[in-house]
Amino acid sequence: MTEEHIKEMLDKLKNGELNEYYVSKEDFLSVRNVIVRRDDFKHFRGIAQRGGAVIYQYLEAARS
């Protein structure tokens, strides 16, 4: 998974084009590294799944 693809999916989450973004265990660290560099990273919520996958959602209000 390329950084460009990750940024595109995260922007779709932010813009409401996607409700959720599923990330496999293998891609988790790549996606996380992109998210933490964003100015709006506190708006992303990751929900851990069984087996190490994560489902990301974008929240209107930043988490604390």
C-alpha positions as CSV (number, residue, x, y, z in Angstrom):
1,M,0.0,0.0,0.0
2,T,1.5,3.3,-1.1
3,E,1.5,6.5,1.0
4,E,-0.4,8.2,-1.8
5,H,-3.2,5.6,-1.7
6,I,-3.4,5.9,2.1
7,K,-3.7,9.7,1.9
8,E,-6.4,9.3,-0.7
9,M,-8.4,7.0,1.5
10,L,-8.0,9.2,4.6
11,D,-9.2,12.2,2.6
12,K,-12.2,10.3,1.5
13,L,-13.0,9.5,5.1
14,K,-12.6,13.1,6.1
15,N,-14.8,14.3,3.2
16,G,-17.6,11.7,4.0
17,E,-17.1,9.7,0.9
18,L,-16.3,6.7,3.1
19,N,-17.8,5.8,6.5
20,E,-15.1,3.4,7.4
21,Y,-11.7,2.4,6.2
22,Y,-10.5,-1.2,6.8
23,V,-6.8,-1.7,7.4
24,S,-5.2,-5.1,7.5
25,K,-2.7,-6.0,10.2
26,E,0.1,-5.9,7.6
27,D,-0.7,-2.3,6.5
28,F,-1.5,-0.9,10.0
29,L,1.9,0.6,10.7
30,S,2.1,2.3,7.3
31,V,-1.4,3.8,7.7
32,R,-0.7,4.9,11.3
33,N,2.5,6.6,10.3
34,V,0.6,8.7,7.7
35,I,-2.3,9.5,10.2
36,V,0.0,10.8,13.0
37,R,1.6,13.3,10.6
38,R,-1.7,14.8,9.7
39,D,-2.9,18.0,11.4
40,D,-6.3,16.4,11.9
41,F,-5.0,13.1,13.3
42,K,-7.1,13.4,16.5
43,H,-10.2,13.2,14.4
44,F,-9.4,9.6,13.4
45,R,-10.7,6.8,15.5
46,G,-9.2,3.3,15.1
47,I,-11.3,0.3,16.2
48,A,-9.2,-2.8,16.7
49,Q,-10.5,-6.0,15.2
50,R,-9.7,-9.6,15.9
51,G,-6.5,-10.7,14.2
52,G,-4.8,-7.3,14.3
53,A,-6.8,-5.4,11.7
54,V,-8.2,-1.9,12.4
55,I,-11.3,0.0,11.1
56,Y,-10.8,3.7,11.0
57,Q,-13.5,6.3,11.2
58,Y,-13.4,10.1,11.0
59,L,-15.0,12.0,13.8
60,E,-16.4,15.5,13.5
61,A,-15.1,16.5,16.9
62,A,-11.5,15.7,17.8
63,R,-10.9,13.2,20.5
64,S,-9.2,14.4,23.6
